[in-house]
Amino acid sequence: MPLLADSFELLVALKDAGYLQTTRDPLWWPYSGTQKVVIGALLTQQTKWERVEESLRLLEAENICSLDTLANANIETIKQCIKPSGFYNTKAQRLKLLASHIVECYGDFATFQQETDRAWLLAQKGIGMESADSILCYACYRPVMVVDSYTNRLLNALGYTFDKYMSIQSWMHEGIESNRDKLSALYGKEMRLAEVYARFHGKIVEFAKEYIRGKRVDISVLMRENR
């Protein structure tokens, strides 16, 4: 039997346990609402965020940290800048291609934020569901919950079993949306769903980095009797 009834209970448990802990960005992902989220969502695949930060600094130093400039940049320069993120040959090609397609299809970042959708993003080389939803949530402020391996492992520890990304995401959305009237009381202010999902994902990642070790998931801090 699951230990928590729905995703809203999980959100409350994480909040009561002290998450979010970081204050780097109101929506948790650094540079939310900017082009750097799009770049970072691709670079962070199979690497640590600290390495992505270094790559972003190097791109910025070369004045190619925007979609326009990346689309027109020399591929070798991009490779050198993103070396800290690993797999730099593949990532450089995909980054340049993604930037070029965004510029070609949408013209500018503001239009991209308003008009892009998951189907378009998933059609881009190197963009899977997690990356697409990260861009939609953190760059475009869409009400989309990002699902990652941490989410799945935490839910497994809580007694839930899912076999597909979309099944996990639907469960996460359902619990929040069915308790939407409780969100303002929980946060002490009106909260946009996009902001709730953004911070919810951040809470899970922060919790996981402290309490998930290999196959072991310590959920004691989330249980009501221990809070």
Steps between C-alpha positions, in 0.01 A plus 500: 500500500642844405626708792363829363159541337594728212756744366358786705584309818850450362532871428391582856742242646792642304409855594467405868841330479657833402513492123578701299830580669664693218426865430682519166179561303131539600415206272808298606659447156766770452418778252134397476311668219814555292676346203755349738238247609473368145877474474535349848224242444705346222839537666389349833426162344724237663700751701491710816355849500825648630666399173218662305555822692864497391398443139253788518771727636732404214226555242426838654868595487494430126173696462314196369261436787180577306306309237580755229873493563513121542321450170775696325799397710791290385439140608860458623461803727182354646676168561781669691256694716283205597778250567432509877152354434635188330401339168590838353518388135145371502362772725659779294339373181161456665520837674581685180228313312240568769589869511481522121159332490361727771616809313369365167160390635427771758723793418573602857499355850185684613300345217652160574391531865141570398458264207718191537356173623619157608445345155729754336766459767492120485555520125838667562817291503609415854185622676312235699200537726691617806695763304187614315304540822791678668495756219121534511494538879807709572553696177139543388321496838252233392313296765699181439657276762847378408547130570845349549655184640496650850122544476451138397729365771332709770153390393613137495619539859160645590322196357415611147599319182488664159629368169489817290613862528152628416339281767722654767436851370123445491507383862705803603264739319180338627583534869597866467213604276236324711630692805553831324280681752750407775809639331455862606462393865807277473717778359331798665437663162352430160722267300498434128498130415816548296677632808367218718621233258835671455565512873354152556752349262777694673389369839521141374848551356627664821347223714646231274850640520484465878302181550540281192816289496511236231193280546441628852240774549458636853144636516479530880532880487185514286278294725252704702574323828863609468426864424 
